[in-house]
Amino acid sequence: MEKKDFFVISIIDNYVKDLSGNWISIFIIGLLLIAFSLVFFIFPNETLVFIVYILGTMLFFVGLGVLGMAMKVKRIESNYEKIKKNIEKKFFE
């Protein structure tokens, strides 16, 4: 059997090619993580304040998103009730 007959191996080959093509991005991310960890160790109090501000900001925007989804769900429920009444009116009256 030829290599092209092994579909699973082909998938793995494509994955390895994609991943190895992006090695520089992974390397840069590793360097940034090391740099941030050093800054966090050198300035622990400022790091804590920074994390609190970032977490607070993220939670605020996530909360706004959840409120928006809640409003959409409420509209879906009311629209469904209208559609259900229209169907009942057309077919069961």
Gaussian input, Z-matrix of N, CA and C with variables (Angstrom, degrees):
# hf/3-21g

backbone

0 1
 N
 C     1     B1
 C     2     B2     1     A1
 N     3     B3     2     A2     1     D1
 C     4     B4     3     A3     2     D2
 C     5     B5     4     A4     3     D3
 N     6     B6     5     A5     4     D4
 C     7     B7     6     A6     5     D5
 C     8     B8     7     A7     6     D6
 N     9     B9     8     A8     7     D7
 C    10    B10     9     A9     8     D8
 C    11    B11    10    A10     9     D9
 N    12    B12    11    A11    10    D10
 C    13    B13    12    A12    11    D11
 C    14    B14    13    A13    12    D12
 N    15    B15    14    A14    13    D13
 C    16    B16    15    A15    14    D14
 C    17    B17    16    A16    15    D15
 N    18    B18    17    A17    16    D16
 C    19    B19    18    A18    17    D17
 C    20    B20    19    A19    18    D18
 N    21    B21    20    A20    19    D19
 C    22    B22    21    A21    20    D20
 C    23    B23    22    A22    21    D21
 N    24    B24    23    A23    22    D22
 C    25    B25    24    A24    23    D23
 C    26    B26    25    A25    24    D24
 N    27    B27    26    A26    25    D25
 C    28    B28    27    A27    26    D26
 C    29    B29    28    A28    27    D27
 N    30    B30    29    A29    28    D28
 C    31    B31    30    A30    29    D29
 C    32    B32    31    A31    30    D30
 N    33    B33    32    A32    31    D31
 C    34    B34    33    A33    32    D32
 C    35    B35    34    A34    33    D33
 N    36    B36    35    A35    34    D34
 C    37    B37    36    A36    35    D35
 C    38    B38    37    A37    36    D36
 N    39    B39    38    A38    37    D37
 C    40    B40    39    A39    38    D38
 C    41    B41    40    A40    39    D39
 N    42    B42    41    A41    40    D40
 C    43    B43    42    A42    41    D41
 C    44    B44    43    A43    42    D42
 N    45    B45    44    A44    43    D43
 C    46    B46    45    A45    44    D44
 C    47    B47    46    A46    45    D45
 N    48    B48    47    A47    46    D46
 C    49    B49    48    A48    47    D47
 C    50    B50    49    A49    48    D48
 N    51    B51    50    A50    49    D49
 C    52    B52    51    A51    50    D50
 C    53    B53    52    A52    51    D51
 N    54    B54    53    A53    52    D52
 C    55    B55    54    A54    53    D53
 C    56    B56    55    A55    54    D54
 N    57    B57    56    A56    55    D55
 C    58    B58    57    A57    56    D56
 C    59    B59    58    A58    57    D57
 N    60    B60    59    A59    58    D58
 C    61    B61    60    A60    59    D59
 C    62    B62    61    A61    60    D60
 N    63    B63    62    A62    61    D61
 C    64    B64    63    A63    62    D62
 C    65    B65    64    A64    63    D63
 N    66    B66    65    A65    64    D64
 C    67    B67    66    A66    65    D65
 C    68    B68    67    A67    66    D66
 N    69    B69    68    A68    67    D67
 C    70    B70    69    A69    68    D68
 C    71    B71    70    A70    69    D69
 N    72    B72    71    A71    70    D70
 C    73    B73    72    A72    71    D71
 C    74    B74    73    A73    72    D72
 N    75    B75    74    A74    73    D73
 C    76    B76    75    A75    74    D74
 C    77    B77    76    A76    75    D75
 N    78    B78    77    A77    76    D76
 C    79    B79    78    A78    77    D77
 C    80    B80    79    A79    78    D78
 N    81    B81    80    A80    79    D79
 C    82    B82    81    A81    80    D80
 C    83    B83    82    A82    81    D81
 N    84    B84    83    A83    82    D82
 C    85    B85    84    A84    83    D83
 C    86    B86    85    A85    84    D84
 N    87    B87    86    A86    85    D85
 C    88    B88    87    A87    86    D86
 C    89    B89    88    A88    87    D87
 N    90    B90    89    A89    88    D88
 C    91    B91    90    A90    89    D89
 C    92    B92    91    A91    90    D90
 N    93    B93    92    A92    91    D91
 C    94    B94    93    A93    92    D92
 C    95    B95    94    A94    93    D93
 N    96    B96    95    A95    94    D94
 C    97    B97    96    A96    95    D95
 C    98    B98    97    A97    96    D96
 N    99    B99    98    A98    97    D97
 C   100   B100    99    A99    98    D98
 C   101   B101   100   A100    99    D99
 N   102   B102   101   A101   100   D100
 C   103   B103   102   A102   101   D101
 C   104   B104   103   A103   102   D102
 N   105   B105   104   A104   103   D103
 C   106   B106   105   A105   104   D104
 C   107   B107   106   A106   105   D105
 N   108   B108   107   A107   106   D106
 C   109   B109   108   A108   107   D107
 C   110   B110   109   A109   108   D108
 N   111   B111   110   A110   109   D109
 C   112   B112   111   A111   110   D110
 C   113   B113   112   A112   111   D111
 N   114   B114   113   A113   112   D112
 C   115   B115   114   A114   113   D113
 C   116   B116   115   A115   114   D114
 N   117   B117   116   A116   115   D115
 C   118   B118   117   A117   116   D116
 C   119   B119   118   A118   117   D117
 N   120   B120   119   A119   118   D118
 C   121   B121   120   A120   119   D119
 C   122   B122   121   A121   120   D120
 N   123   B123   122   A122   121   D121
 C   124   B124   123   A123   122   D122
 C   125   B125   124   A124   123   D123
 N   126   B126   125   A125   124   D124
 C   127   B127   126   A126   125   D125
 C   128   B128   127   A127   126   D126
 N   129   B129   128   A128   127   D127
 C   130   B130   129   A129   128   D128
 C   131   B131   130   A130   129   D129
 N   132   B132   131   A131   130   D130
 C   133   B133   132   A132   131   D131
 C   134   B134   133   A133   132   D132
 N   135   B135   134   A134   133   D133
 C   136   B136   135   A135   134   D134
 C   137   B137   136   A136   135   D135
 N   138   B138   137   A137   136   D136
 C   139   B139   138   A138   137   D137
 C   140   B140   139   A139   138   D138
 N   141   B141   140   A140   139   D139
 C   142   B142   141   A141   140   D140
 C   143   B143   142   A142   141   D141
 N   144   B144   143   A143   142   D142
 C   145   B145   144   A144   143   D143
 C   146   B146   145   A145   144   D144
 N   147   B147   146   A146   145   D145
 C   148   B148   147   A147   146   D146
 C   149   B149   148   A148   147   D147
 N   150   B150   149   A149   148   D148
 C   151   B151   150   A150   149   D149
 C   152   B152   151   A151   150   D150
 N   153   B153   152   A152   151   D151
 C   154   B154   153   A153   152   D152
 C   155   B155   154   A154   153   D153
 N   156   B156   155   A155   154   D154
 C   157   B157   156   A156   155   D155
 C   158   B158   157   A157   156   D156
 N   159   B159   158   A158   157   D157
 C   160   B160   159   A159   158   D158
 C   161   B161   160   A160   159   D159
 N   162   B162   161   A161   160   D160
 C   163   B163   162   A162   161   D161
 C   164   B164   163   A163   162   D162
 N   165   B165   164   A164   163   D163
 C   166   B166   165   A165   164   D164
 C   167   B167   166   A166   165   D165
 N   168   B168   167   A167   166   D166
 C   169   B169   168   A168   167   D167
 C   170   B170   169   A169   168   D168
 N   171   B171   170   A170   169   D169
 C   172   B172   171   A171   170   D170
 C   173   B173   172   A172   171   D171
 N   174   B174   173   A173   172   D172
 C   175   B175   174   A174   173   D173
 C   176   B176   175   A175   174   D174
 N   177   B177   176   A176   175   D175
 C   178   B178   177   A177   176   D176
 C   179   B179   178   A178   177   D177
 N   180   B180   179   A179   178   D178
 C   181   B181   180   A180   179   D179
 C   182   B182   181   A181   180   D180
 N   183   B183   182   A182   181   D181
 C   184   B184   183   A183   182   D182
 C   185   B185   184   A184   183   D183
 N   186   B186   185   A185   184   D184
 C   187   B187   186   A186   185   D185
 C   188   B188   187   A187   186   D186
 N   189   B189   188   A188   187   D187
 C   190   B190   189   A189   188   D188
 C   191   B191   190   A190   189   D189
 N   192   B192   191   A191   190   D190
 C   193   B193   192   A192   191   D191
 C   194   B194   193   A193   192   D192
 N   195   B195   194   A194   193   D193
 C   196   B196   195   A195   194   D194
 C   197   B197   196   A196   195   D195
 N   198   B198   197   A197   196   D196
 C   199   B199   198   A198   197   D197
 C   200   B200   199   A199   198   D198
 N   201   B201   200   A200   199   D199
 C   202   B202   201   A201   200   D200
 C   203   B203   202   A202   201   D201
 N   204   B204   203   A203   202   D202
 C   205   B205   204   A204   203   D203
 C   206   B206   205   A205   204   D204
 N   207   B207   206   A206   205   D205
 C   208   B208   207   A207   206   D206
 C   209   B209   208   A208   207   D207
 N   210   B210   209   A209   208   D208
 C   211   B211   210   A210   209   D209
 C   212   B212   211   A211   210   D210
 N   213   B213   212   A212   211   D211
 C   214   B214   213   A213   212   D212
 C   215   B215   214   A214   213   D213
 N   216   B216   215   A215   214   D214
 C   217   B217   216   A216   215   D215
 C   218   B218   217   A217   216   D216
 N   219   B219   218   A218   217   D217
 C   220   B220   219   A219   218   D218
 C   221   B221   220   A220   219   D219
 N   222   B222   221   A221   220   D220
 C   223   B223   222   A222   221   D221
 C   224   B224   223   A223   222   D222
 N   225   B225   224   A224   223   D223
 C   226   B226   225   A225   224   D224
 C   227   B227   226   A226   225   D225
 N   228   B228   227   A227   226   D226
 C   229   B229   228   A228   227   D227
 C   230   B230   229   A229   228   D228
 N   231   B231   230   A230   229   D229
 C   232   B232   231   A231   230   D230
 C   233   B233   232   A232   231   D231
 N   234   B234   233   A233   232   D232
 C   235   B235   234   A234   233   D233
 C   236   B236   235   A235   234   D234
 N   237   B237   236   A236   235   D235
 C   238   B238   237   A237   236   D236
 C   239   B239   238   A238   237   D237
 N   240   B240   239   A239   238   D238
 C   241   B241   240   A240   239   D239
 C   242   B242   241   A241   240   D240
 N   243   B243   242   A242   241   D241
 C   244   B244   243   A243   242   D242
 C   245   B245   244   A244   243   D243
 N   246   B246   245   A245   244   D244
 C   247   B247   246   A246   245   D245
 C   248   B248   247   A247   246   D246
 N   249   B249   248   A248   247   D247
 C   250   B250   249   A249   248   D248
 C   251   B251   250   A250   249   D249
 N   252   B252   251   A251   250   D250
 C   253   B253   252   A252   251   D251
 C   254   B254   253   A253   252   D252
 N   255   B255   254   A254   253   D253
 C   256   B256   255   A255   254   D254
 C   257   B257   256   A256   255   D255
 N   258   B258   257   A257   256   D256
 C   259   B259   258   A258   257   D257
 C   260   B260   259   A259   258   D258
 N   261   B261   260   A260   259   D259
 C   262   B262   261   A261   260   D260
 C   263   B263   262   A262   261   D261
 N   264   B264   263   A263   262   D262
 C   265   B265   264   A264   263   D263
 C   266   B266   265   A265   264   D264
 N   267   B267   266   A266   265   D265
 C   268   B268   267   A267   266   D266
 C   269   B269   268   A268   267   D267
 N   270   B270   269   A269   268   D268
 C   271   B271   270   A270   269   D269
 C   272   B272   271   A271   270   D270
 N   273   B273   272   A272   271   D271
 C   274   B274   273   A273   272   D272
 C   275   B275   274   A274   273   D273
 N   276   B276   275   A275   274   D274
 C   277   B277   276   A276   275   D275
 C   278   B278   277   A277   276   D276

   B1=1.4531
   B2=1.5163
   B3=1.2914
   B4=1.4466
   B5=1.5210
   B6=1.2999
   B7=1.4661
   B8=1.5219
   B9=1.3330
   B10=1.4553
   B11=1.5190
   B12=1.3475
   B13=1.4543
   B14=1.5213
   B15=1.2957
   B16=1.4591
   B17=1.5221
   B18=1.3213
   B19=1.4589
   B20=1.5237
   B21=1.3347
   B22=1.4640
   B23=1.5230
   B24=1.3125
   B25=1.4626
   B26=1.5221
   B27=1.3164
   B28=1.4561
   B29=1.5277
   B30=1.3280
   B31=1.4668
   B32=1.5256
   B33=1.3207
   B34=1.4673
   B35=1.5272
   B36=1.3296
   B37=1.4671
   B38=1.5242
   B39=1.3321
   B40=1.4602
   B41=1.5181
   B42=1.3421
   B43=1.4661
   B44=1.5257
   B45=1.3249
   B46=1.4665
   B47=1.5278
   B48=1.3324
   B49=1.4703
   B50=1.5253
   B51=1.3302
   B52=1.4658
   B53=1.5224
   B54=1.3164
   B55=1.4619
   B56=1.5240
   B57=1.3073
   B58=1.4651
   B59=1.5278
   B60=1.3330
   B61=1.4526
   B62=1.5189
   B63=1.3310
   B64=1.4599
   B65=1.5280
   B66=1.3203
   B67=1.4571
   B68=1.5218
   B69=1.3155
   B70=1.4661
   B71=1.5291
   B72=1.3388
   B73=1.4702
   B74=1.5210
   B75=1.3146
   B76=1.4663
   B77=1.5328
   B78=1.3178
   B79=1.4627
   B80=1.5272
   B81=1.3363
   B82=1.4688
   B83=1.5253
   B84=1.3250
   B85=1.4679
   B86=1.5307
   B87=1.3192
   B88=1.4669
   B89=1.5149
   B90=1.3310
   B91=1.4716
   B92=1.5285
   B93=1.3496
   B94=1.4644
   B95=1.5276
   B96=1.3193
   B97=1.4664
   B98=1.5247
   B99=1.3242
   B100=1.4623
   B101=1.5221
   B102=1.3394
   B103=1.4684
   B104=1.5269
   B105=1.3401
   B106=1.4685
   B107=1.5246
   B108=1.3244
   B109=1.4688
   B110=1.5269
   B111=1.3313
   B112=1.4709
   B113=1.5244
   B114=1.3434
   B115=1.4614
   B116=1.5279
   B117=1.3241
   B118=1.4673
   B119=1.5218
   B120=1.3350
   B121=1.4617
   B122=1.5220
   B123=1.3186
   B124=1.4631
   B125=1.5289
   B126=1.3430
   B127=1.4669
   B128=1.5363
   B129=1.3320
   B130=1.4757
   B131=1.5318
   B132=1.3343
   B133=1.4680
   B134=1.5205
   B135=1.3340
   B136=1.4580
   B137=1.5256
   B138=1.3385
   B139=1.4625
   B140=1.5152
   B141=1.3138
   B142=1.4570
   B143=1.5289
   B144=1.3174
   B145=1.4713
   B146=1.5280
   B147=1.3380
   B148=1.4639
   B149=1.5206
   B150=1.3268
   B151=1.4676
   B152=1.5199
   B153=1.3245
   B154=1.4698
   B155=1.5248
   B156=1.3335
   B157=1.4621
   B158=1.5320
   B159=1.3200
   B160=1.4671
   B161=1.5210
   B162=1.3253
   B163=1.4629
   B164=1.5267
   B165=1.3215
   B166=1.4626
   B167=1.5123
   B168=1.3217
   B169=1.4642
   B170=1.5258
   B171=1.3190
   B172=1.4637
   B173=1.5209
   B174=1.3231
   B175=1.4611
   B176=1.5189
   B177=1.3338
   B178=1.4556
   B179=1.5262
   B180=1.3295
   B181=1.4630
   B182=1.5255
   B183=1.3205
   B184=1.4652
   B185=1.5294
   B186=1.3237
   B187=1.4615
   B188=1.5178
   B189=1.3398
   B190=1.4663
   B191=1.5294
   B192=1.3079
   B193=1.4662
   B194=1.5151
   B195=1.3240
   B196=1.4615
   B197=1.5216
   B198=1.3362
   B199=1.4672
   B200=1.5280
   B201=1.3267
   B202=1.4620
   B203=1.5146
   B204=1.3222
   B205=1.4683
   B206=1.5217
   B207=1.3225
   B208=1.4655
   B209=1.5282
   B210=1.3306
   B211=1.4602
   B212=1.5342
   B213=1.3269
   B214=1.4700
   B215=1.5194
   B216=1.3288
   B217=1.4697
   B218=1.5174
   B219=1.3138
   B220=1.4643
   B221=1.5252
   B222=1.3545
   B223=1.4645
   B224=1.5257
   B225=1.3191
   B226=1.4656
   B227=1.5169
   B228=1.3275
   B229=1.4645
   B230=1.5254
   B231=1.3177
   B232=1.4682
   B233=1.5278
   B234=1.3247
   B235=1.4644
   B236=1.5260
   B237=1.3253
   B238=1.4584
   B239=1.5283
   B240=1.3088
   B241=1.4694
   B242=1.5290
   B243=1.3414
   B244=1.4627
   B245=1.5263
   B246=1.3187
   B247=1.4665
   B248=1.5184
   B249=1.3236
   B250=1.4682
   B251=1.5281
   B252=1.3089
   B253=1.4670
   B254=1.5179
   B255=1.3469
   B256=1.4576
   B257=1.5239
   B258=1.3288
   B259=1.4629
   B260=1.5222
   B261=1.3316
   B262=1.4615
   B263=1.5321
   B264=1.3126
   B265=1.4632
   B266=1.5272
   B267=1.3439
   B268=1.4669
   B269=1.5276
   B270=1.3004
   B271=1.4592
   B272=1.5272
   B273=1.2997
   B274=1.4624
   B275=1.5215
   B276=1.2985
   B277=1.4664
   B278=1.4956
   A1=110.55
   A2=115.19
   A3=120.14
   A4=110.77
   A5=115.24
   A6=121.15
   A7=111.77
   A8=118.68
   A9=121.22
   A10=112.34
   A11=117.80
   A12=121.13
   A13=112.40
   A14=117.52
   A15=121.67
   A16=108.70
   A17=116.42
   A18=122.08
   A19=111.53
   A20=117.68
   A21=121.87
   A22=110.16
   A23=116.68
   A24=119.85
   A25=109.66
   A26=116.89
   A27=120.54
   A28=111.00
   A29=117.05
   A30=120.93
   A31=110.10
   A32=115.82
   A33=119.88
   A34=110.21
   A35=117.13
   A36=120.35
   A37=110.97
   A38=116.77
   A39=120.36
   A40=111.17
   A41=117.03
   A42=121.19
   A43=110.56
   A44=117.12
   A45=121.20
   A46=110.11
   A47=117.23
   A48=119.93
   A49=110.69
   A50=117.20
   A51=120.16
   A52=111.26
   A53=116.38
   A54=120.67
   A55=111.29
   A56=117.30
   A57=119.33
   A58=110.94
   A59=117.79
   A60=120.56
   A61=112.31
   A62=117.59
   A63=122.59
   A64=112.31
   A65=117.43
   A66=119.27
   A67=111.63
   A68=117.61
   A69=120.19
   A70=110.50
   A71=116.76
   A72=120.08
   A73=110.78
   A74=116.47
   A75=120.99
   A76=109.81
   A77=117.15
   A78=121.83
   A79=111.19
   A80=117.01
   A81=121.40
   A82=110.64
   A83=117.13
   A84=120.24
   A85=109.92
   A86=117.21
   A87=120.66
   A88=111.99
   A89=116.77
   A90=120.08
   A91=111.43
   A92=116.67
   A93=120.12
   A94=111.42
   A95=117.30
   A96=119.97
   A97=111.31
   A98=116.52
   A99=119.91
   A100=110.16
   A101=117.67
   A102=121.27
   A103=110.84
   A104=116.81
   A105=119.28
   A106=111.36
   A107=117.25
   A108=118.39
   A109=110.83
   A110=116.92
   A111=119.21
   A112=111.50
   A113=116.72
   A114=120.17
   A115=109.95
   A116=116.84
   A117=120.49
   A118=111.32
   A119=117.34
   A120=119.85
   A121=111.57
   A122=117.33
   A123=120.91
   A124=111.30
   A125=117.28
   A126=122.32
   A127=110.89
   A128=118.37
   A129=119.74
   A130=113.58
   A131=119.01
   A132=120.04
   A133=111.50
   A134=116.73
   A135=120.11
   A136=111.12
   A137=115.35
   A138=120.06
   A139=110.52
   A140=116.71
   A141=120.53
   A142=111.01
   A143=116.48
   A144=120.58
   A145=109.88
   A146=116.98
   A147=121.76
   A148=111.28
   A149=116.90
   A150=120.97
   A151=110.52
   A152=117.15
   A153=120.19
   A154=110.63
   A155=117.63
   A156=120.33
   A157=111.51
   A158=116.69
   A159=120.17
   A160=110.29
   A161=117.16
   A162=120.73
   A163=110.76
   A164=117.20
   A165=120.26
   A166=112.22
   A167=117.13
   A168=121.16
   A169=110.74
   A170=116.45
   A171=119.97
   A172=111.08
   A173=117.09
   A174=120.51
   A175=111.55
   A176=117.14
   A177=120.97
   A178=110.67
   A179=116.53
   A180=119.79
   A181=112.23
   A182=117.52
   A183=120.02
   A184=109.67
   A185=116.77
   A186=120.69
   A187=111.87
   A188=117.09
   A189=119.96
   A190=110.79
   A191=116.83
   A192=120.64
   A193=112.21
   A194=116.95
   A195=120.71
   A196=110.39
   A197=117.48
   A198=119.99
   A199=110.83
   A200=117.11
   A201=120.39
   A202=112.18
   A203=116.87
   A204=119.79
   A205=111.27
   A206=117.02
   A207=120.11
   A208=110.62
   A209=116.79
   A210=119.88
   A211=110.49
   A212=116.92
   A213=120.07
   A214=110.56
   A215=116.86
   A216=120.44
   A217=110.03
   A218=117.84
   A219=121.27
   A220=110.13
   A221=117.22
   A222=120.44
   A223=110.93
   A224=117.06
   A225=120.25
   A226=109.91
   A227=115.99
   A228=119.84
   A229=110.80
   A230=117.72
   A231=119.61
   A232=110.93
   A233=118.01
   A234=120.56
   A235=111.38
   A236=116.24
   A237=120.15
   A238=110.91
   A239=116.58
   A240=119.65
   A241=110.59
   A242=117.99
   A243=121.20
   A244=110.87
   A245=116.46
   A246=120.44
   A247=110.60
   A248=116.15
   A249=120.35
   A250=110.64
   A251=117.89
   A252=121.39
   A253=110.92
   A254=117.67
   A255=120.47
   A256=111.76
   A257=116.72
   A258=120.27
   A259=110.07
   A260=116.98
   A261=120.04
   A262=110.51
   A263=117.03
   A264=121.50
   A265=110.94
   A266=116.65
   A267=120.39
   A268=112.81
   A269=118.11
   A270=119.56
   A271=115.52
   A272=117.92
   A273=119.14
   A274=113.30
   A275=118.51
   A276=119.54
   A277=111.29
   D1=142.46
   D2=179.13
   D3=-85.24
   D4=166.62
   D5=-179.37
   D6=-61.68
   D7=-35.91
   D8=-177.77
   D9=-67.43
   D10=-16.42
   D11=179.18
   D12=-77.21
   D13=-17.84
   D14=-179.28
   D15=-93.98
   D16=95.24
   D17=-175.75
   D18=-63.20
   D19=-42.14
   D20=-177.95
   D21=-63.90
   D22=-41.10
   D23=179.25
   D24=-65.38
   D25=-36.84
   D26=177.84
   D27=-62.48
   D28=-41.64
   D29=177.90
   D30=-62.18
   D31=-44.72
   D32=-179.84
   D33=-65.18
   D34=-39.69
   D35=177.32
   D36=-59.33
   D37=-45.25
   D38=179.24
   D39=-62.71
   D40=-41.27
   D41=179.43
   D42=-62.85
   D43=-45.06
   D44=-179.10
   D45=-64.47
   D46=-39.77
   D47=178.80
   D48=-65.29
   D49=-42.98
   D50=178.85
   D51=-63.55
   D52=-45.23
   D53=-177.73
   D54=-67.72
   D55=-43.58
   D56=-178.12
   D57=-70.95
   D58=-23.98
   D59=176.08
   D60=-71.32
   D61=-20.04
   D62=-178.30
   D63=-107.04
   D64=23.51
   D65=-175.23
   D66=-63.34
   D67=-31.41
   D68=-178.17
   D69=-66.61
   D70=-37.79
   D71=177.24
   D72=-63.70
   D73=-43.56
   D74=179.49
   D75=-64.59
   D76=-39.94
   D77=178.61
   D78=-62.85
   D79=-44.82
   D80=179.77
   D81=-65.21
   D82=-40.11
   D83=177.06
   D84=-61.72
   D85=-41.07
   D86=177.00
   D87=-61.38
   D88=-43.56
   D89=177.96
   D90=-63.02
   D91=-42.04
   D92=178.31
   D93=-63.61
   D94=-40.33
   D95=178.36
   D96=-63.01
   D97=-40.99
   D98=177.86
   D99=-64.71
   D100=-42.76
   D101=179.18
   D102=-62.06
   D103=-46.06
   D104=178.51
   D105=-62.28
   D106=-39.73
   D107=-179.71
   D108=-64.22
   D109=-38.51
   D110=177.68
   D111=-65.20
   D112=-42.33
   D113=177.41
   D114=-61.99
   D115=-41.36
   D116=179.92
   D117=-64.19
   D118=-38.05
   D119=178.39
   D120=-71.40
   D121=-36.49
   D122=-177.61
   D123=-73.49
   D124=-39.46
   D125=-178.05
   D126=-121.04
   D127=70.52
   D128=-174.25
   D129=-65.71
   D130=-38.43
   D131=-178.62
   D132=-67.82
   D133=-44.89
   D134=178.49
   D135=-65.30
   D136=-34.45
   D137=177.96
   D138=-63.41
   D139=-42.44
   D140=179.72
   D141=-62.50
   D142=-43.47
   D143=177.89
   D144=-63.43
   D145=-42.98
   D146=178.55
   D147=-59.58
   D148=-46.09
   D149=-179.35
   D150=-63.87
   D151=-40.28
   D152=179.00
   D153=-62.82
   D154=-43.83
   D155=178.78
   D156=-64.62
   D157=-43.78
   D158=179.43
   D159=-63.75
   D160=-45.55
   D161=179.80
   D162=-63.53
   D163=-42.74
   D164=177.94
   D165=-61.63
   D166=-42.24
   D167=178.67
   D168=-64.65
   D169=-44.73
   D170=179.48
   D171=-62.12
   D172=-44.80
   D173=-179.53
   D174=-63.61
   D175=-36.04
   D176=177.52
   D177=-61.10
   D178=-48.89
   D179=-178.58
   D180=-70.19
   D181=-34.88
   D182=175.12
   D183=-64.53
   D184=-40.03
   D185=176.85
   D186=-61.45
   D187=-42.53
   D188=176.22
   D189=-61.86
   D190=-40.29
   D191=177.92
   D192=-63.58
   D193=-41.38
   D194=178.79
   D195=-65.41
   D196=-40.82
   D197=176.59
   D198=-61.83
   D199=-41.17
   D200=176.86
   D201=-62.22
   D202=-41.48
   D203=177.58
   D204=-66.02
   D205=-37.30
   D206=178.66
   D207=-62.08
   D208=-39.59
   D209=179.12
   D210=-67.17
   D211=-38.44
   D212=177.79
   D213=-64.55
   D214=-41.84
   D215=179.07
   D216=-62.80
   D217=-41.14
   D218=178.94
   D219=-62.38
   D220=-42.26
   D221=178.09
   D222=-64.64
   D223=-39.48
   D224=178.73
   D225=-60.65
   D226=-43.59
   D227=-179.55
   D228=-62.23
   D229=-45.51
   D230=-178.83
   D231=-68.63
   D232=-38.12
   D233=176.75
   D234=-64.25
   D235=-39.29
   D236=178.10
   D237=-62.81
   D238=-41.82
   D239=178.80
   D240=-62.70
   D241=-40.51
   D242=177.87
   D243=-63.28
   D244=-45.00
   D245=179.93
   D246=-63.18
   D247=-41.62
   D248=179.82
   D249=-62.73
   D250=-41.84
   D251=178.60
   D252=-65.64
   D253=-40.17
   D254=177.71
   D255=-63.43
   D256=-40.59
   D257=178.40
   D258=-65.20
   D259=-44.27
   D260=178.81
   D261=-62.06
   D262=-39.57
   D263=-178.78
   D264=-65.85
   D265=-41.58
   D266=-176.94
   D267=-75.60
   D268=-37.54
   D269=-172.25
   D270=-104.30
   D271=-20.27
   D272=-173.60
   D273=-118.61
   D274=13.78
   D275=176.90
   D276=-115.33

